[in-house]
Amino acid sequence: MKVEMVVGDVNVEVGLDRLVLALPYPKKLKGDLLNPVTVNQIAQYEFEKAEFVSAMHYIKNMVVDNFKHHVINTKNKDLKRYHVFFNGGGLMCIFTLGFCFGTGVINLELNPSKLSPKQFSELFSWLDLFFNHGYPELYSKTVVSHAEFYVDAVGEDLSNLLMVDDSRRATTNYKGTTYLGRRGASNVTTMYDKAQEQEVEGKLVRIEARINRNDIRFQDLVEHYLFNPFGNVLVVDINQLQSAADEFNNPQIANHIKELGLVGSVKNKHARKKMFAVLQENTVPWWQPELFWESHREMLMMFKMNCVGSVV
């Protein structure tokens, strides 16, 4: 699931990489003296837990009895990962099933960018069998535990680029990757040398927006413009950054921004706002986050198009 386009004079590929959908475990009941938990609420809670566990065993049995698969144990002895393969070869999906500190886990992991059109179509046929109410149950009930939306710029040199935004997210560098936000945060953006990671010739820079939002239903992410995960992220040529720093009569600030980001380098909010406005006018021509997110949303809509009917 990816789209190739030319933006300016740069070949760009936009895609949806790792996607993890979680079926929420029933929330524990909370009551107090003024609002005690009722007998009916307890009965409903116990019913939902039993239904969740039943669904977990059903998925496990479907995998074990009908698919080529590989089971991987996790550090938690009550939690296992089931790698499920297509009949013709290739990884279809990964189910994580079991319990983690008493909480039931049903997670489905996909990597749409690695699936051929035929495999993508076949995937939905099989997913329809894994849930009691078919694929619509997965589509409407799961939340987005993790999603990776990427933009690859072919021929671009990572050493010439800088990624900044105007939020309070910290900028860090780890093993050649720049992170805007903590790696496990609800919204983190990364930039790194994809060609080096893949050990291939040529230049290829990847900018990736990762979201970890267990508070967002997958259906809502697909059908509504909730936010653009690339947000106010700018990709700027290093030389343009230096020119902007010179305009502010502070050439040394460019190096600080490279290392610490805009928020970590410019403490005065008025000066920071002014610097950000200058950088907005000097992003690299191929960086078009609204265009990219529209392409990502079109890809997400494929999950709705494959959802026939509704959950009973």
ZADOVO-199082 format. One record per residue: residue in one letter; x negated, z negated, y negated of N, C-alpha, C in turn. Coordinates in steps of 0.2 Angstrom, whole numbers, padded with zeros to 4 digits, always signed. Each point is the difference from the previous one (the first is absolute). Example, Ala and Ser with C-alpha at 12.3 -4.5 7.8 and 13.67 -1.06 7.14 Angstrom:
a-0066-0039+0028+0004+0000-0006-0004+0000-0006 s+0002+0004-0005-0004-0001-0006+0004-0003-0005 
// end
This chain:
m-0004+0000+0006+0004+0000-0006-0004+0000-0006 k-0002+0006-0003-0004+0001-0005+0001+0006-0004 v-0002+0000-0006+0002+0006-0005-0007+0002-0003 e-0001+0007+0000-0006+0002-0003+0002+0004-0007 m-0004-0001-0005+0002+0003-0007-0006+0001-0004 v+0000+0004-0005-0005+0001-0004+0002-0003-0007 v-0004-0005-0003+0001-0003-0006-0006+0001-0005 g+0002+0004-0005-0006+0002-0004-0004+0005+0004 d-0006-0001+0001-0004+0004+0005-0003-0003+0006 v+0004-0006+0002-0002-0004+0005+0005+0000+0006 n-0002+0001+0006+0004+0000+0006+0002-0008+0001 v+0006-0001+0001+0002-0007+0001+0005+0000+0006 e-0001-0005+0004+0004-0002+0006+0003-0006-0001 v+0007-0001+0001+0004-0006-0001+0003-0001+0006 g+0000-0007+0003+0003-0001+0006+0002-0007+0001 l+0003-0002+0005+0002-0006+0002-0004-0002+0007 d-0004-0005-0001-0004-0002+0006+0003-0006+0004 r-0003-0005+0000+0002-0006+0005+0007-0003-0003 l+0005+0000+0004+0006-0003-0002+0002-0005+0005 v+0002-0007-0002+0002-0005+0004+0006-0003-0002 l+0005+0001+0004+0007-0002-0001+0002-0006+0004 a+0002-0005-0003+0002-0007+0004+0007-0001+0000 l+0003-0002+0006+0007-0002+0001+0000-0008-0002 p+0003-0002-0005-0001-0007-0002+0004-0005+0005 y-0004-0005+0002+0003-0005+0004+0005-0005-0004 p+0005-0002+0003+0005-0004-0003-0003-0006-0004 k+0002-0001-0006-0003-0005-0004+0003-0007+0002 k-0005-0005+0000+0002-0007+0002+0006-0002-0005 l+0004-0004+0002+0006-0003-0004-0003-0006-0004 k+0002+0000-0006-0002-0005-0005+0007-0003-0003 g+0000-0007+0001+0006-0003-0003-0002-0006-0004 d+0004-0003-0003-0001-0007-0004+0006-0004+0000 l+0000-0006-0003+0006-0004+0000+0006+0003-0003 l-0001+0004-0005+0006+0003-0003+0002+0006+0003 n-0005+0004+0004+0002+0006+0004-0003+0000+0007 p+0003-0004+0004-0002-0001+0007+0001+0006+0004 v-0004+0002+0005+0001+0005+0004+0006-0001+0004 t+0004+0006+0001+0006-0001+0004-0001+0002+0007 v+0005-0002+0004-0001+0002+0007+0001+0007+0001 n+0004+0004-0004+0000+0007+0001-0007+0003-0002 q-0003-0002-0005-0006+0002-0003-0006+0000+0006 i+0000-0006+0003-0004-0001+0006+0001+0004+0005 a+0006+0001+0002+0002+0005+0005-0002+0007-0001 q+0001+0002-0006-0002+0007-0003-0008+0001+0001 y-0003-0005-0002-0007+0000+0000-0003+0000+0007 e+0003-0004+0004-0002+0001+0007+0001+0006+0004 f+0006+0003-0002+0002+0007+0002-0005+0005-0002 e-0002+0000-0007-0005+0005-0002-0007-0001+0003 k-0002-0006+0001-0006-0001+0003+0000+0003+0007 a+0005-0001+0004+0001+0002+0007+0000+0008+0000 e+0003+0003-0005+0001+0007-0001-0007+0003-0001 f-0004-0003-0005-0007+0002-0001-0004+0000+0006 v+0000-0005+0004-0004-0001+0006+0002+0005+0005 s+0007+0001+0000+0002+0006+0005-0003+0006-0002 a+0000+0002-0007-0002+0006-0002-0008+0001+0001 m-0003-0006+0000-0007+0000+0001-0002+0002+0007 h+0004-0003+0005-0001+0001+0007+0002+0008+0002 y+0005+0002-0004+0003+0007+0002-0006+0005-0002 i-0003-0001-0006-0005+0005-0002-0006-0001+0005 k-0002-0006+0001-0005+0000+0005+0001+0003+0007 n+0006-0001+0002+0002+0003+0007+0000+0008-0001 m+0002+0002-0006+0001+0008-0001-0007+0003+0000 v-0005-0004-0003-0007+0003+0000-0003+0000+0007 v+0000-0006+0003-0003-0001+0006+0003+0005+0006 d+0007+0001+0000+0003+0003+0005+0000+0008-0001 n-0001+0002-0006+0001+0007-0002-0005+0004-0003 f-0006-0003-0003-0005+0003-0004-0007-0002+0003 k-0004+0005-0001-0007-0001+0001-0002-0005-0006 h-0003-0006+0001-0001-0005-0005-0007-0004+0002 h-0002-0003-0005-0006-0005+0001+0002-0006-0004 v-0001-0006+0004+0001-0006-0003-0006-0004-0003 i+0000-0002-0006-0006-0004-0003+0002-0007-0001 n-0003-0005+0002+0001-0007-0001-0003-0001-0007 t+0004-0004-0004-0002-0003-0006-0003-0007+0000 k-0003-0002-0005-0003-0007+0000+0006-0005+0001 n+0006+0002-0001+0006-0004+0002+0002+0002+0007 k+0000-0005+0005+0001+0002+0007+0008+0002+0000 d+0004-0002-0004+0007+0002+0000+0002+0006-0004 l-0005+0004-0002+0001+0006-0004-0004+0006+0003 k+0003+0005+0002-0004+0006+0003+0002+0006-0004 r-0005+0005+0000+0001+0007-0003+0001+0005+0005 y+0005+0004+0000+0001+0005+0005-0001+0007-0003 h-0005+0003+0002-0002+0007-0003+0004+0005+0005 v+0005+0004-0004+0004+0004+0004-0002+0007-0001 f-0001+0004+0005-0002+0007-0001+0005+0005+0002 f-0001+0006-0003+0005+0006+0001-0002+0002+0007 n+0005+0004+0003-0001+0003+0007-0006+0005+0000 g+0000+0003-0006-0005+0005+0000-0007-0002-0003 g+0000-0007-0001-0007-0003-0002+0001-0001-0008 g-0004-0005-0002+0000-0002-0007+0004-0006-0001 l-0002-0004-0004+0004-0007-0002+0006+0002-0004 m+0006-0003+0003+0006+0000-0003+0001-0005-0005 c-0001-0006+0002+0001-0006-0004-0003-0006+0004 i+0001-0006-0004-0003-0006+0003+0006-0005-0002 f+0002-0004+0006+0004-0005-0001-0004-0007+0000 t+0002-0005-0004-0003-0006+0000+0006-0005+0002 l-0001-0003+0006+0006-0004+0002-0002-0007+0002 g+0004-0005-0001-0001-0007+0002+0001-0005-0005 f-0003-0005+0000+0001-0006-0004-0006-0002-0004 c+0000-0001-0006-0006-0003-0004+0003-0006-0003 f-0003-0006+0002+0002-0007-0002+0007-0001+0000 g+0003+0002+0005+0008-0001+0001+0004+0005-0003 t-0003+0005-0004+0004+0005-0003+0000+0007+0004 g+0005+0003+0002+0001+0006+0004-0003+0006-0004 v-0004+0004+0003-0003+0006-0003+0002+0006+0003 i+0003+0005-0003+0002+0007+0002-0003+0004-0006 n-0006+0003+0001-0003+0004-0005-0001+0007+0003 l+0001+0005-0004-0001+0007+0003-0005+0003-0005 e-0005+0003+0003-0006+0003-0005+0000+0007+0002 l+0000+0004-0005+0000+0008+0000-0006+0002-0004 n-0002+0006+0001-0005+0003-0004+0002+0008-0001 p+0005+0001-0005+0003+0006-0001-0005+0006-0001 s-0005-0002-0004-0005+0006-0002-0003+0003+0006 k-0001-0004+0006-0003+0002+0005+0004+0004+0006 l+0007+0000-0002+0005+0004+0005+0001+0007-0002 s+0000+0004+0005+0002+0007-0001+0007+0000-0002 p+0003+0006-0003+0007+0000-0001+0004-0001+0007 k-0002+0003+0005+0003-0001+0007+0000-0007+0002 q-0005-0003-0001-0001-0008+0002+0005-0004-0004 f+0000+0002-0007+0004-0004-0004+0007+0001+0002 s+0003+0006+0001+0006+0001+0003+0002-0004+0006 e-0005+0000+0005+0001-0003+0006+0000-0008-0001 l-0004-0002-0005+0000-0007-0001+0007-0003-0001 f+0004+0003-0004+0007-0002-0002+0004+0000+0006 s-0001+0004+0005+0004+0001+0006-0001-0007+0004 w-0006-0002+0000-0002-0006+0004+0002-0006-0003 l-0001+0000-0007+0002-0006-0003+0007-0002+0000 d+0004+0005+0001+0007-0001+0001+0002-0004+0006 l-0005+0000+0005+0002-0003+0006-0003-0007+0000 f-0004-0002-0005-0003-0007+0001+0004-0005-0003 f+0005+0002-0004+0004-0006-0003+0008+0001+0002 n+0003-0006+0001+0007+0000+0003+0004+0005-0004 h+0000+0000-0007+0004+0004-0004-0004+0007-0002 g-0005+0001+0004-0004+0007-0002-0004-0001-0006 y-0003+0006-0002-0004+0000-0005+0003-0003-0007 p+0006+0001-0001+0003-0003-0006-0001-0007-0001 e+0000-0004+0006-0002-0007-0001-0007-0001-0003 l-0005+0004+0003-0006-0001-0003-0001+0002-0007 y+0004+0005-0002-0001+0003-0007+0003-0005-0005 s+0006-0003+0002+0004-0004-0005-0002-0008+0000 k-0003-0002+0006-0001-0007+0000-0008-0002-0001 t-0004+0004+0001-0007-0002+0000-0003+0000-0007 v-0005-0004-0001-0003-0001-0007-0007+0003+0001 v-0003+0001-0006-0007+0004-0001-0005-0006+0001 s-0003-0001+0006-0005-0004+0000-0007+0002-0003 h-0001+0007+0001-0006+0003-0002+0001+0008-0001 a-0002+0003-0005+0000+0007-0001-0006+0003-0004 e-0002+0005+0002-0006+0003-0004+0001+0007-0002 f+0000+0001-0006+0002+0007-0003-0007+0002-0003 y-0002+0006+0002-0007+0002-0002+0001+0007-0004 v-0006+0001-0004-0001+0006-0004-0007+0001+0001 d-0002+0006+0003-0007+0003+0001-0001+0005-0004 a-0006-0001-0004-0002+0005-0005-0006+0004+0003 v+0000+0006+0002-0005+0004+0004-0005+0002-0006 g-0007-0001+0002-0005+0002-0004-0002-0005-0006 e+0004-0005+0000-0002-0005-0006-0005-0005+0003 d-0005-0002-0005-0005-0005+0002+0002-0007-0002 l+0000-0004+0004+0002-0007-0001-0004-0003-0005 s-0007+0001-0001-0004-0003-0004+0001+0002-0008 n+0004+0005-0001+0002+0002-0006+0007-0003-0003 l+0003-0004+0005+0007-0002-0002+0001-0007+0000 l+0004-0002-0004+0002-0007-0001+0008-0001+0000 m+0002-0005+0003+0007-0002+0001+0001-0006-0004 v+0005+0000-0004+0002-0006-0004+0008+0000-0001 d+0002-0006-0002+0007-0001-0002+0000-0005-0005 d+0006-0002-0003+0001-0005-0005+0003-0006+0002 s+0001-0001+0007+0003-0006+0003-0005-0005+0000 r+0002-0006+0002-0005-0006+0001-0003+0000+0007 r+0001+0006+0004-0003+0000+0006-0008+0000+0000 a-0003-0004+0004-0008+0000+0000-0002+0007+0003 t-0006+0002-0003-0004+0006+0003-0006-0003+0004 t+0000+0002+0006-0005-0002+0005-0003+0006+0003 n-0006+0000+0003-0003+0005+0003-0003-0003+0007 y+0002+0004+0005-0002-0003+0007-0002+0006+0004 k-0006+0000+0003-0002+0006+0004+0001+0007-0003 g-0001+0001-0006+0001+0006-0003+0007+0002-0002 t+0005-0005+0001+0007+0001-0002+0002-0004-0006 t+0003+0003-0005+0002-0004-0006+0007-0002+0001 y+0002-0006-0001+0007-0003+0001+0002-0002-0007 l+0006+0002-0001+0004-0003-0006+0005-0005+0004 g-0001-0006-0001+0004-0005+0003-0003-0003+0007 r+0002-0006+0002-0003-0003+0006+0002+0005+0006 r-0004+0000+0005+0002+0005+0006+0006-0002+0003 g+0002-0006+0000+0007-0002+0004+0005+0000-0005 a+0000+0002-0007+0005-0001-0005+0006+0004+0002 s+0005-0001-0004+0006+0004+0001-0001+0007-0002 n-0004+0001-0005-0002+0007-0002-0007+0001-0002 v-0004+0003+0004-0007+0001-0001-0002+0008+0000 t-0004+0002-0004-0002+0007-0001-0007+0000+0002 t-0002+0005+0004-0007+0001+0002-0003+0007-0002 m-0006+0000-0001-0004+0007-0001-0006+0000+0004 y-0001+0005+0004-0007+0000+0004-0001+0007+0002 d-0006+0001+0003-0003+0007+0002+0003+0001+0008 k+0005+0004+0000+0003+0001+0006-0004+0005+0005 a-0004+0004-0003-0005+0004+0004-0005-0004+0003 q-0002-0005-0003-0005-0004+0003+0003-0004+0005 e+0006-0003-0001+0003-0003+0006+0001+0004+0006 q+0002+0006-0001+0001+0005+0006-0006+0003+0002 e-0006-0002-0003-0006+0003+0002+0000+0008+0000 v+0003+0003-0005+0000+0007-0001-0004+0003-0006 e-0001+0006+0000-0004+0003-0006+0005+0001-0005 g-0003+0000-0006+0004+0001-0006+0002-0006-0004 k+0004+0001-0005+0002-0005-0005+0008-0001+0001 l+0002-0006+0001+0007-0002+0000+0001-0007-0002 v+0004-0001-0005+0002-0006-0003+0007-0002+0002 r+0001-0006+0003+0007-0002+0001+0002-0006-0005 i+0006+0001-0003+0003-0006-0003+0006-0002+0004 e+0001-0006+0001+0005-0002+0005+0004-0006-0003 a+0006+0000+0000+0005-0005-0002+0002-0003+0006 r-0001-0007+0001+0002-0004+0006+0005-0005-0003 i+0006+0000+0004+0005-0005-0002+0001-0004+0006 n+0001-0007-0001+0002-0005+0005+0006-0004-0002 r+0006+0003+0001+0006-0003-0003+0005-0001+0005 n-0001-0006+0003+0006-0002+0005+0006-0002-0004 d+0000+0001-0007+0007-0001-0003+0003+0006-0002 i-0002+0006+0003+0003+0006-0002+0002+0003+0007 r+0007+0002+0000+0002+0004+0006-0002+0007+0000 f-0002+0002+0006-0003+0007+0000+0005+0005-0003 q+0007-0001+0002+0005+0005-0003+0000+0000-0007 d-0001-0006-0004+0000+0000-0007-0006+0004-0003 l-0006-0001+0004-0006+0004-0003+0001+0007+0001 v+0003+0002+0005+0001+0007+0001+0005+0003-0005 e+0005-0003-0001+0006+0003-0004+0000-0001-0007 h-0004-0005-0002+0000-0002-0007-0007+0000-0003 y+0000+0002-0007-0006+0000-0003-0001-0007-0003 l-0003-0005+0004-0001-0007-0001-0006-0001-0005 f-0005+0004+0001-0006-0001-0004-0005+0006+0003 n-0005+0001-0004-0006+0005+0002-0006-0005+0002 p-0002+0000+0006-0005-0004+0002-0007+0001-0003 f+0000+0006-0003-0006+0002-0004+0000-0003-0007 g+0006-0002-0002+0001-0003-0006-0004+0003-0006 n-0003-0005-0004-0004+0003-0006-0007+0001+0002 v-0001+0002+0006-0007+0001+0002-0003+0006-0003 l-0006+0000-0003-0003+0006-0003-0007+0001+0004 v-0001+0007+0001-0006+0002+0003-0004+0004-0005 v-0006-0003-0002-0003+0002-0006-0007+0003+0002 d-0003+0005-0003-0006+0002+0000-0005-0005-0003 i-0006-0002+0003-0004-0005-0002-0002+0002-0007 n-0002+0006-0002-0002+0002-0006+0005-0001-0006 q+0007+0001+0002+0005-0001-0004+0000-0008-0002 l-0001-0004+0005+0000-0007-0001-0005-0002-0005 q-0006+0003+0001-0006-0001-0005+0002+0002-0007 s+0003+0006+0000+0002+0002-0007+0005-0005-0003 a+0005-0002+0004+0005-0005-0003-0004-0006-0002 a-0005-0003+0004-0004-0006-0002-0003+0001-0007 d-0003+0006+0000-0004+0002-0006+0005+0000-0006 e+0006+0002+0000+0005+0000-0005+0001-0007-0002 f+0000-0005+0004+0001-0007-0002-0007-0003-0002 n-0005+0004-0001-0006-0003-0002-0003-0006+0005 n+0002+0002+0006-0002-0005+0005-0002+0003+0007 p-0006+0004+0000-0001+0004+0005-0002-0004+0007 q-0002-0006-0001-0001-0004+0006+0007-0002+0004 i+0005+0001-0003+0007-0002+0003+0001+0004+0006 a-0002+0007+0000+0001+0004+0005-0002-0002+0007 n-0006-0003+0000-0003-0003+0006+0004-0006+0003 h+0002-0004-0005+0005-0006+0002+0006+0003+0003 i+0003+0005-0003+0007+0002+0003-0001+0003+0007 k-0006+0004+0001-0001+0002+0006+0000-0005+0006 e-0003-0006-0002-0001-0005+0004+0006-0005+0001 l+0003-0001-0006+0005-0006+0000+0007+0003-0001 g+0000+0006-0002+0007+0003-0002+0001-0002-0007 l+0006+0003-0003+0002-0001-0007+0001-0007-0002 v+0005-0003+0004+0002-0007-0001-0006-0005+0000 g-0004+0001+0005-0006-0004+0001-0006+0001-0006 s+0001+0005-0003-0006+0002-0005+0003-0001-0007 v+0006+0002-0002+0002-0001-0007+0006-0005+0000 k-0003-0006-0002+0005-0006+0000+0005+0000-0006 n-0001+0003-0005+0005+0001-0006+0005+0005+0002 k+0006-0002+0000+0006+0004+0003+0001+0006-0005 h-0001-0001-0006+0001+0006-0005-0006+0005+0001 a-0006-0002+0001-0005+0004+0001+0001+0004+0007 r+0002-0004+0005+0001+0003+0006+0005+0005+0000 k+0006-0001-0004+0005+0005+0000-0002+0006-0003 k-0004-0001-0006-0003+0006-0003-0005+0004+0004 m-0004-0003+0004-0005+0003+0005+0004+0004+0005 f+0005-0003+0003+0004+0003+0005+0004+0006-0003 a+0002+0000-0006+0003+0006-0003-0004+0006+0000 v-0007-0002-0002-0005+0005-0001-0001+0003+0007 l-0001-0004+0005-0001+0002+0007+0006+0004+0003 q+0006-0001-0002+0006+0003+0002-0001+0008-0002 e-0003+0001-0006+0000+0006-0003-0006+0004+0003 n-0004-0003+0004-0006+0003+0003-0001-0001+0008 t+0006+0000+0003+0000+0000+0007-0003+0007+0003 v-0002+0000+0006-0002+0007+0003+0006+0004+0000 p+0000+0007-0001+0006+0004+0000+0004+0000+0006 w-0003-0001+0006+0003+0000+0006+0004-0006+0002 w-0001-0006-0004+0003-0006+0002+0007+0000-0004 q+0006+0001+0005+0007+0000-0003+0004-0004+0005 p+0000-0007-0001+0003-0005+0004+0008+0002+0001 e+0003+0002-0005+0007+0001+0000+0002+0006+0005 l-0004+0005-0001+0000+0006+0005-0001-0002+0007 f-0005-0004+0001-0002-0002+0007+0005-0005+0003 w+0003-0004-0004+0005-0005+0003+0007+0004+0001 e+0001+0005-0004+0006+0004+0002-0001+0004+0007 s-0006+0002+0001-0001+0003+0007+0000-0005+0005 h-0002-0006-0001+0000-0005+0005+0008-0002+0001 r+0004+0000-0005+0007-0002+0001+0003+0006+0004 e-0002+0006-0001+0003+0005+0004-0002-0001+0007 m-0006-0002+0002-0002-0001+0007+0005-0006+0003 l+0001-0005-0004+0003-0006+0002+0008+0002+0001 m+0002+0005-0003+0007+0002+0001+0001+0003+0007 m-0005+0002+0003+0000+0003+0007+0003-0006+0004 f-0002-0006-0001+0003-0005+0004+0007-0001-0001 k+0003+0002-0006+0007-0001+0000+0004+0006+0003 m-0004+0006-0001+0003+0006+0003+0001+0000+0008 n-0004-0004+0003+0000-0001+0007+0004-0006+0002 c+0004-0003-0005+0004-0006+0001+0007+0003+0001 v+0003+0001+0005+0007+0003+0001+0005-0006+0002 g+0005+0000-0004+0005-0006+0001-0002-0006-0003 s+0003-0006+0001-0002-0006-0002+0000-0006+0005 v-0003-0005-0002+0000-0006+0005+0007-0002+0001 v+0002-0002+0006+0007-0002+0002+0000-0008-0002 
// end
